[in-house]
């Protein structure tokens, strides 16, 4: 047997042995493992997000477990925990509202904000106590989300709580010349107009006559036009 034939024979033996060895799937990433690996990435790309959504839609039950795991663990980046909260609401719908509402009191502000954002997207009107509590939150972003919830869900019974935001020092910045209004004040004024809170009319008219409120004249005019038409 020449050298070439000998080499071919050895190659065929190796190939036959290779196909006889059973393939192990233990190292092949499963869908839920891929989901977690994507969530660990601090720079989640739109492609990764699309892949996460696809994997969850293929197996919602396992996907939901992984979303909850991400939400609960501080090992994942804030953006990932935010996204997991939003996706949980989209995957489970209103059935997830009670669980998601618990995160409105989470120590991490971004999860409190994500909770409120998701409850609003689900149009949960029965969580007014959650929204009212969030109006007093230490985070301006969380307070802003809570205000959006009451505003867009038209929860008129909480109008007085929104009105009280005008006098909450957390909604103002301290400067050398005193306190300066944050952007949320104008939004509060417009919200009160949309909620038909006529008790605010005397105050708004008084503010409208003073030059120091000129930065929010547009918001005052908007609210007064709505309230006077009632």
Secondary structure, DSSP 4 states (H G I P E B T S, - for coil): --HHHHHHHHHHHHHHHHHHSPPP-TTSPPHHHHHHHHHT-SS--HHHHHHHHHHHHHSHHHHHHHHHHHHH-TTS-HHHHHHHHHHHHHHHGGGGHHHHHHGGG-SSHHHHHHHHHHHHHTT--TTHHHHHHHTT-S-HHHHHHHHHHHHHTT-GGGHHHHHGGGG-GGGEEEETTEEEE-THHHHHHHHHHHTT-GGGHHHHHHHHT-GGGGGGHHHHHHHHHHHHT-
